[in-house]
Amino acid sequence: MLSSVVHSMGGVGKTQVALGYTYKYRNSYDYIFWVRGETDPEISDDMQKIAMVLHLGTDGDGTRVLIDKAKRWLENTNKNWLLVFDNVEDWQSLPEYWPSSASGSILVTSQHAEVAQLTHSEVKLEPLSDSVGAKLIMNYLKNESESNAKILVHELGGLPLAITHVAGYMLNSKVSIEDTLTLLKERTSSARIFSDRASAATWQYEKTLGVVWDASFQQLDQDSMRLLRILSMMSPDEVSENIVYGAHEEPELSFLNLRNLDTRRIEMIRALTDRQLVQKEGRDKGYSYFRIHRCLRDSVLHRLDEDFSTFEVTFNMAFTLLRKVFPRQSPIQFPQNDLWKDCELYSAHVMQLRSVYEGSKNLPTPSIGVAELFSDLSNYFWERNFYGDGLRASNTAEKICEQLEGQHHYRRANVYTLAAALRTGYGISERAGALHRFQKAVALRQEHMNRLQPSEVTLEDIINYAHAWSNMGSTLLDYDSYEDTLGYSNLAIAIRMKLGPHKKEIKEYCFDSEKNKALSLAALGRFHEAIELIPDESTLPQDGRFFASLQIFYFLWANITLAAGDLEGAFVRLLKVLKDRARLFGPRARSTLDTYYMLGVVEERRENYKEGIEYFVQALKHSDEWSHEARARCRHHLAKLYSAQGRDKEAEELNRMARETRDNLWKVHGRYKFPLVDDSSDDTFYDHIVPIEAGRPTLGNFHLPTVKSPGLNQICRSLTERIANIGSETLTPAELLHHLQYTDEPIPVEEPFMIVQTT
């Protein structure tokens, strides 16, 4: 397969070269596909569109499934195709979408020469010479002198984007080259548009292109400039009009209020499009959206960095607009896959706003609303198994919360809870951090309850308070600390059971504590009690909103069945989970790979080594998104089966890789203040470094005593005794509040585990 990258600094015309190539050689290909490459959400979206255009998708196919179908089609078809990845920002994200096929070709455009590591050839574009650039200007402006045109090209650094932009500006505004040169000289030292990646080789270009846009900015009215600033804080390729315009009640957004627009809206858009600052497109799609060039976006942001008050006002307006369209997570923090469609529409814009926040010279005033928006984005990525973007969004949300100590206890607890849940999906490398955040969430929930009056408390307050204790049990399961998990789970269950009139509602959507309790009982060998806690599927939510989140429960119930020795029952359950997870998340998502692994273990125990190998190989085949812990464990088991078949060389290499990863992880993250038992088997050791939600076939073989939360354990016991002393009567949230307010001592929040150096 042929592949090439066209790279240069921004504004030289990489995309135009790619477009010219596709037009010139359009008859040489059966198919030409164009993929936006700046962010993972954009690549993902366009790869899905390829699947839909080729009629590969079916109703209910999730994002990952559609991407995989498109990629498989490209790999297997005998048609001659060209795939263009345009404006790639993070070249390391490309391999996930990169097909291998002898019948196709790939063309990449990027500012980054590093992309050449992925391609067979590369083309570096250079700015135009003064003479060639002058000819380009003269194509637009017939009556200007060539000498003046050369001076202008020199001032513009020979960038085709800047040359054509200024020529268009002069043509539409009836401004001469001499007048334009005067405007440019007024701001020759203004913005550098790529501040993060500037170098001596690109500094002059960035400075020049910035002043070109300054000349256009001077011609904009206040409202048009405000709209341009807002657009600069969103993903540049497709900002839907429904994000921008609406029935806004906020005074600062009155200029975007539909009730006040009509001709004013037309004037704003015309002012931006006439000067080629913004493009309005989408008629063929049935809805309108804006596009803004990335270089222009960066130039606007640079200017905002120099004017913090305007930056903060603009940031808050962009936040308000995105908050109105991006779905909020469930008030009881229960994943809802019915929100995914809307989240997908706007996730790239919220992610761009996060990048704006992180890249600012001066951070905006801390806002719990902004933290919640980024946390909701993180929650969406977590539910979809997009862990990398989820962690980045979560980190930003936490950064804001850290500046709000002593405020917003309830809302900050939501942020820390999600941050902890996201980290549990990694394994031992993030385990201490997850426990620390769950402890912070408990402390914040308790403080919130202590401050409430009976007239203020809601059902959601009580449910989320119970969730906080249940979540402690979840993370202690990862440590194989089963008695502690039972204590936290029993407290959460007891709290919920006291809410008599709401028992059915709570039981339907709040069974995480029962799941934790069942796993702990199974680990302690009390399988009969554990299996009794597994609910009948008919009692679970049936409306489809929670279908994706239920898969973790089905998966872990299969784990209990396996631990109880029912290999056939576990296999049947896991096959169903695999089918559902592959459809929802795609065959390469972490949760899907975990299921392949567990099926491999079942076949290993049934001594069906050939089938077990197939499952393990399938899991490792596309494991880029799997955690290091999970890959090491799978390699360990595959090595065992290879060894059983006499494939010693392959087994030795897999074992080497698995042990190297495991030992490195344990050295950095695994040395708690209590020792690991010496006689722990390899299988159990590998199980311990992955999260419980990834499945643990050796459940119960490894048992740790009380982890580093003895103070919290004591408070848990005290609260459990209080609930027990109430008796059998049920209470309203207001009546229950008094029993849950705990002021005897502060909730302890331990720092993450200290590393113990080995000798």
N, C-alpha and C positions, 0 to 999 in steps of 0.2 A: 504494500500500500504506500502510495506517495504522500508525503506531507511536507508542508513548508510554512514558515512564519514570516510575515511582513512586520518589521518592528521599527520604531523610531520614537522620538519624543512626540508629545501630543501636538496636533495641529498641522502635521506634515501631509496627511492625506492617506493614511493606511486603509481606512474603510473605503475611500474612493477607489484606491487601487484594487481592492478586493471586488468591489462592485464592477469596476471596469473589466476585470478578468472574467467574472461570471457572465457578464453580458457578451464579451467577445467570444467566449468558448461555450456559450450556452448549448450549442448543438452537439457538443462533445459528451454531454452527460445526459443520462436518463432522468436524474433527479438532482436538484440543487437545494440544499437546506441551509438556512441562515439562523445561527444561534447567537443570542446576546451573551457575552462572556464575562461581564464585569463581576457578577456575584453568583454564588451558588443558587439562590432562589431563581435568578433569571435563566441560568443554564438549565436548571431543573424544569422550569416552566416551558421553555422552548423545546426541550427534548420530549416533554409530554405532548406538545403540539404536533411534533413529527409523528408520534404514534397515532394521534387522532386523525391527522391528514391521510395517513396510510391505512386508516380504518382497522388499526390493530387493537384498539381499546374496546372494552366492554363495560357495561354499567357496573359501577361499584369498584372498578379498578382504582387503586390508590396511586399516589405519586410515583413511588418506587417501581411499582409494577409496570406503569406506562413507560417509564424511562428504560427499564430493562427490555421491554418489548421492542422499543425503537432501536436500542443498541443491538439486540439479537437480529433484527431484520437487516440492519446495516452489515452485520457480520456474515450473514448467511445468504443474502440475495446475490443473484448473478447479474443484477443491473449495475450500470456504471453510475456512481453517485459522487457528488462533491458536498462535503460538510464544511461550512465556514463557522469558526468560532471568532466572533468579532469583539475586539477590545477586551481581551482577557487581562484581568487584574492579578488574580492569584493562580499562577500556572500550576501550582501543586494540586489544585482541585480538578485539573483536566483529566488525569488518568481514569477517574471514576466513569467518565462519559466517553472515553476514547475507544472507538471500536477498532477491531483488527480485521481487515478484509483485503483480499487481493483485488477486489473489483471497485474499490473506492479510493477517494483522495480527500485529504484534509488540508484546509488553509486556515491559518491562525493570524489574527492581527493583534498586536499588543504594544504597549510602551516598553515592555520588559524584554530585553534580549535573552534573558534566561529561558524563555519558552523554547529557544532553539535546541535546548537539551532534549526536547520531545520530538523534534522533527528531523527529516532527512536533509533539509536545506533551509537557508534563510535569506531574506532580502532586507537590507537596511536602507531605509529611505532618508534622504538628506534634504534640507531646505533648498529652495530654488535660488539660483544666482540672481543678481540684480537685473541682468538683461532678460532672462527668461521670465522672471516675475513681472518686469515692466510690460512684457508682451501680454501677460495675463490681464494686467490692469487695463491695458489699452483695448482689450476685447470688450470691456464694459464702458470705458470712458473714451470715446472716439476723439474728443476735441482737446484732450490734455497733451502736454509735451512729454516725449519719452524721457527726457532728462529729469523732469520732476517725478515721473513715475519711478525711475530708478532710485531716486532719493527716498521716495516713500517705501519702496520695497526694502531698502536698506534699513530704514527705521522699523519696519515690521519684522525684520529678521528672516525674510524670505519664506515665511510660513504660508502655505497655500490657504489654510483656513483664515488666517488674519488678512491676507491679501483680498480674497474674495469677499470676506465680510466687510472690509472697509470700502471696497469698490461698490458693493451693494448699498452701503450706508450713504456714500457720496451720491450715487445715482438717485436714490429715493429722496434724499434730503437736499439735493441740488447744491452741494458743498464742493468747492474746488479742492484740488490737491494741496495748494498753498495754504488754504484755510484749515484743511485737515492736519497738515504738518504742524501748524501752530497749536492746534488742540492737543496733538500728541506730545509736543514739547512741554506742555504745562504739567504733565504728570509722568515724566520719563523714569522716575524712580518709584512708581507706585507698587503694585502688587506682584509678587511672584506666585504663579498659580499652582505650582506643585511644591509647596513648602516642605513636605515630608521627604521628598526624594530628589530635591534639587542638588545640583553639582556645578562645578565650574564650567562644565561643558554645556549645561542647559540653562544657566542663570540668565543669560542675555535674552534668550527666547522667551522665557517666562515673563520677564519684565516687559518686553515689547508687546506681547499679546495682551497683557493686562491693560496697558494704556489704550490699546485699540478699543477694548470694551468700555473703558472710561469715557471715551469720546461718544459712544452710543448712550451710555448711562446719563450723560448730561442732557440728552434730548428727551428723557422719559419723565412723565409726570409722577407725582408721589405715589399714587395707587399702583401704577404699572411697576414701579420700582419695588414696592412692597410685595407685590405678587411674585416678581422675579426672585426676590430674596427667599420667599417661602418655598418656591420650587427648587431652589438651590439646596434645600435641606431634605429633599426627598430623592428617591431613585430617579435618575434623569430620563430614562427611556419612556416611561409610560405613567404619567400622573393623571389619573382619571379626573374628569371635571367634577364628578360627584364627591371627591375628596375636598375640593376647593370651594365649591359653591353650595350654599344651603341656607336654611332658615336660622342663621346665626343670631343669637341674642347678645353675644359679647360685643361691647362697643368697639374694641380694636379690630373686630372682623366685619364691621358693618359694610365696608367697601366690597366684601364678597357675599353679602346677603342677597339672595335671589330676589327678594322683594324690592331691592333698591337698584337692581342691575339693568337689565334690558340693554339700552343703548350704551350705558356706561361700561358694561362688560365687553361689548363689542369694541369700544374704544381702547380699553386696556389691552385686549388681545391683539388688536391691530398694531398698537404701539410696539408690542414685543415682537410680533411676527414680521412686521415691515422692516425692522432692523436686524432680522435673522437671529434674534436672541433666543426665541422660542419657536418651536414648530407646533402647530395644532393638527392632529391627525386622528384617524380612527373611523372615518365615515364608513369604510368598508366593513368595520367590525360592529357597527350598530351603536357605538358610543364614542364620545370624543375624549381625547387625552392630549396632554402636553408632553413635548420632548424638549430637553435643554442639553446643550453640549456639555460634556464633562469638563472641558477646559474652562468654559464659561462658569459653570457651577463652582469650580475651585477658585476662580478669580473672585466671584461674588463672596464666597466664604472668607477668602483672605481679607477682603475689605471689611467684612463684618468683624473679623478678629481685631482689626484696628479701631473699631468703634463698638465698644462692649455694650453700651446701652442699647444701640440698635440691634446688635446681635441677640441680646437677651429678649428683647421684644419680639424679634422675628422667630427665635427658637420657641417661645411660648405660644406664638400663633400657630406655628407648624405642629407643635405638640397638641394643641387644642383640636386642630383639624383631624389629626390622625387618631386621637383618642375617641372621636365621635364615630369613626368607622371601624376601628380595630376592636374585635370582640373582647369582652372581659371574661376572665376565667370564671368557672363556677364559684358561687359565693361560699360553697362548702368544700372547694378545692377538689372536686371529683371530675376527672377528665371527661370532656364531652366532644366526641368526634363530629357532631353535627355543626360545630363551629369552624371546622377546618377549612371549608371552602372560602369563607370570608377572610379568615386569617391568611390564607395563601395569597389572596388578592392584594393584601396590604403589607405583608411581612417585609418585603424588600424596602418599602418606604420607612417603616419603623426602624429597620436595621440601619438604613442610611442616617436617620435622625440620631441613632445611637453613635454612629461613627462621627457625626458632627459634634456631639457632646464630648466624646473621648478626645477628639483632636483639637479642642478649643484651647486657646491660650489661657483664658479665664473661664472657669466653669460657671454656668448659670446658677442662680440662687437655688439651693436644694429644694426639691419639690417631691412630696410623697406621690403625687399623681404621676409624675414622670417616671419615678421608680416603679410604680405599678404597671405602667405601660410597657416598660422594658421587661418586667417580670412576666407579664402576660405573653409577650413575644417569646420569652424563654420557655414558658409553659407550652406554647404551641409547638416549638421545635422539639421539646422533650417528648411530647405526646407522639410526634411524628418520627421519633428516633433520629433527629438531626442534632446530635449531641454537641458538636463543635460550636455551631452558631448558638445553640441554647446556652452553653457555658459562657460565651462572650456576652450575651444579653443579660444573663443572670449576674455576672460580675459587675456590670455597670449599674444594675439595679441595687446591688448591695453597696456599691461605692456611695450611692446617693443616701441610702439608709443610714450609713455610718455617720453621716453629717446631721442626722436628725435624732440623735440620742435624746431620750426623755420625752419624745413626741410620738404620736401616731402608733401606739403600741400594737393595736389590732392589725393595722395595715402593714406595718413592718414585719409582723409575725408571718403574714401571708408571703411576703417576699423571701424571708429566710427559710420558710418551709419548702417552697419550690426550689430554692437554691440547694437545699440539702437533698431533696428527692432526686434532683438531677445528678448530683454527685454519687449517689448510691449506685447508679448504673455503671460506674467505672470499676469498682472493686476496691482492693486494698489501697490503691494509690490515692483515692479520694475519701476513704472511709472515715478517717479522723476528722476531716473537714466537714463531712456530712453530720457526724455525731455532734460536733460543736455547734453547727447551725440549728439542728433540731433542739438542742438544749437552749439556745437563744430564743427559739420560737416558743418553747414551753414557758420560759421566764417572761416573755412579752405577753403571752396569753394570760398568764397568772396575774400580771400587773394590770392588764385590761379588766379582768374579772374583779380584782380588788377595788377598782375605781368605779365600777358600775353601781347604779342604784336599781332596786327591783323594777322600777317603772321603765328602766332603759334597756334591760337585758332582752335579747331576742333568742329565738331558737337557733339561729346561725351562730350566735356567740357560744352557746352550750355545745353544739356539734363540733365547732372548730376547736374548742377547748379540749373536748374528748379526743379529737383527732391528734392534737399535739402530744398527748400522752401515748396514744397508739403509735404515732410515728417514732417515738423513742424506742418502742418495742421493735419496730421494723428494723431500725439500724442496729440494735443490739443482736438481732437475729444474724446479721452479717458477721458479728463477732462470735457466733455460736454460744451466746450467753442466754440459755433457754429459760432459766428460772426468772431472771430479770425481765425477759420478754413477757413471760406469763403475768408477772405483776403489773406491768404497764397495760397489757391487753385487758386484764380483768378490770382494772380501774376504768378504762375507756368504755368497756361493755356495761359496767355498773352504772356509769353516768347516763348513758343512753337509755338504759332500761328504766330509769326513773321517770323518763318523759312519757308517761302513760298515753296521753291522747295522740302522741306523735310516733308511737312505737313502730307502726307499719311503715310509715314514711322513712323513718330512720333506718330500719332494718333493710329496706329496699336499696338504699344508696350508701350505707355505712357499714360494710362488712369487712373492712380491712383488719380490724382487731380480731375478728374470728379467724381470719386467714393466718395472722401471726400466732394466735393461740394454737391453731391446729398444727402448724409447722413445729412449734415448740414441743407440743405433746408427742408428735411423731418422732421428733429427735430424741425424746426421753423414753422412747419405746412404748408409749401409751397409744398404740395405733387405733384401737377401738374407739377411744374418746376422740382422737383426731378425725377419724373418718366420719364420725357422727356430726361433726361441725361443718362438714362440706355440705352446702345447701343444695337443694334440688334446683336444677336450672330453671324450672318454671316459676320459682319465687324471685328470680333475679329480674332486673329491669328489662322490659321487652320492647321498648319503643325505639330502639336503635341508636339513641343518642350516646349510650355508654358502651356500645358494642366493642370498640377498640380497647377500652380500659379493662373490660372483663377478661380479656385474653390472658392477662397476668395471673388472674385468679384460676382460670382453667389450667394454665400451665403449672402453677404451683400445686394445685390439687393432683395433677398427674405426678408431680414429684413425690407427694405423700403416698400415692398409690404405689409408686416404684419402691419407696423406702419400706413399705409394708410387704414387699415381695410379690406383688401382683404385676408381673411383667406384661402380661397380655392386656390387662386393664390400663396400665400406664401407656402402652404402645398405642392403643385405640384412641385414648384421650389426646396424646401428643400428635397423632396424625391429623386430627381435627384442628388442633391449635395451629399446626404448620400451615394447613390450607388457608385458614382465616388470616394468619399473620402475613403470609406471603402476599395475599390479596390486598390487605390493608396497608402494609408497610413496604412491601417489595421483598424480593428474595435476598437482598444484601443488607437489610436492616439488622441491627443488633438482636432484636427479639426473635427474628426469624432464624438467624444463625444459632442462637441459643437453643432453639427447638430442634434444628438439625443435629446439634451436638447431643442433646438428651436422647433423641431417637437412636443415635449411634451407640450410646451407652447401653440402652435397652438391648440392642442387637448384640453388643459385646457380651452382656450377661447371659443372653440366650445362646451364646457361642455361634451366632450367625456372623462370622467374621467378615465375610465378603460384603454383606449388607451394611455392617457397621462401618467398614472402611469407606463405603460409598457416602454415607451420611457425614462422616468426619471430613472427607475430601471436599464434599459440597460446601461444608461450612467454611473451610479454609480457602476455598477457591476465590471467593470475593470477600475477603475479611478485612479490607482496609478500614472499615468503620467499626470493627469489633475492637474491644479494649485489648490492651497488651495481655492482661490477665487471662481473658477468655481464649485468646489465640494460643497462649502457652499451654493451657489446660487441654485444649483440643489436640495440639501436637503431641502431648504426652500420651493421650489415649490412642491416637493413630499409630504412634511408635510401638505401643504394646501389641496392636493387632498385626502390624507389619512384622514384628519379631516372631509372633505366633505362626506366621506364614513363611518364616525363613528369610525375610527381606531385611537382613541385619544391617546392611549399609544404610538403607533409607531410615531404618529405625534409629540407628545411632545418631544420624544427623538431626532428626527431629527431636530426639531426647536432648541433644546438646543445646539446640535452640530453646527448647522449653525450659530446661534447667537454668540456663543463663538468664532468661527473662524473669523466671520465678525468684531466683536468688538475688538478683538486683532489686526487684521490688521489695522483697522481704528485708533486705539490708537497709533500705531507706525508710520503708513504711511499716514493717511488720514487727519490729522489736518493741513490744509494749513493755510496761513496767512489770509484767509477769511473763514467765518464760513459756515458750511453746513446748508442749510435751514431746519428749524425745522419740517416742515410739510411734508417732503419727505416720501413717502410711503415705506414700506418694499421692495416691488418689485423693486422700483426705486433705493433704496439704494443698494440692491444686484447687480443690473445691473451696478451701477456706479463703483463698486470695480473690475469688470472684464474688460478686454479690449474690445474695440468696435468690434474687429475682432472675438470675441467669441459670438457676437450677443447681441442686446439690445432690447427686446420686448417693453420696456417702453421708447423708443427713443423719446426725446423731453420733457419728464415729469420733467426732472431736467436740470437746465440751470445755468451755472456759468458765472460770468462776466469775464473780461480780466484776464488771468492767469498771472504768474510772468514773463512776457516777454514784458513789455510796450515799452522798447527801441527797441527791434527787430520788434515789431508791427509798430513803426513809420518808421523804415527803409523800411519795406515791403510796406507801403503806398507811400513812396517817390519813390521807384523803380516802383511801379504800375503807378504812375503819369507820370514818364518818358516814360514808354512804351506807355501809352495812347497818349502822345504828339507826338509820331512818326506818328500817323495817321494810315491809312489803308494799307500803303505800306509794303511789305515783304522784309526781309533783309537776307543777307548771315551771317554765324557765325561771320566773320570778321567785317562786318558792324554793327552787333548787339552788339559786345563786348563793344564798347565805352559807350553804354547806360547802360550797366550792371556793369561797374566799379564804385565802390562806395568808396570814400575815405574821406567823410565828417567826419566820426567818426568810431571808431572801432566797430566791431560787438560785442554786449554784450553777454557774456556767463555766465549765472547765475549758482551759485552752486545749487545742489538739494534742494528742499524745506526744510526749517527748521521745526522741530517738535515743535508744540505748546503744552505745558503741560496743561492738564485740571485740574481744581480744584475739 
